[in-house]
């Protein structure tokens, strides 16, 4: 899913305009970028943790560790309705 599709999904799920969703998504992403660039870990309960890892050469790499609740949702089978012939 690309950013534009994600923004549309946020707008639809929250009953807001695409413009409002765009601003909200960009605000969250900008905040994540700033905090990570400052070396902050960001823990979002039930979702996961964003971290910055530094390798032996000093290169910094963003890393995401999923939380237990997110893992549980992703690994729970989705019930589908059987289609009638």
C-alpha positions, -999 to 999 in steps of 0.1 A, spaced: 0 0 0 14 34 -10 10 66 11 -19 79 -10 -38 47 -6 -31 47 32 -43 83 35 -76 73 17 -80 44 41 -74 66 71 -99 91 58 -125 64 52 -120 46 85 -122 79 105 -149 97 85 -127 126 77 -117 143 45 -87 132 26 -70 165 33 -74 160 71 -61 125 68 -32 136 47 -22 162 74 -26 137 102 -6 110 85 22 134 75 22 149 111 27 114 126 54 105 100 73 138 105 72 133 143 86 98 139 114 111 117 124 139 141 123 117 172 142 89 155 168 113 142 173 126 178 179 90 189 146 85 206 129 51 207 92 53 200 70 27 217 34 26 207 16 2 230 -1 -27 213 16 -19 180 53 -19 184 86 0 189 106 21 164 143 22 172 175 34 156 203 8 155 239 18 149 263 -6 132 300 -10 138 308 17 112 284 42 129 257 40 103 222 44 118 193 23 106 156 25 115 142 -7 130 107 -17 139 99 -44 165 63 -54 164 43 -57 197 26 -88 210 -9 -75 202 0 -67 166 16 -102 162 -16 -117 177 -38 -99 152 -17 -108 123 -16 -145 132 -53 -148 140 -72 -165 111 -97 -142 94 -132 -157 92 -147 -154 57 -183 -159 47 -188 -189 24 -203 -178 -10 -235 -195 -20 -237 -211 -55 
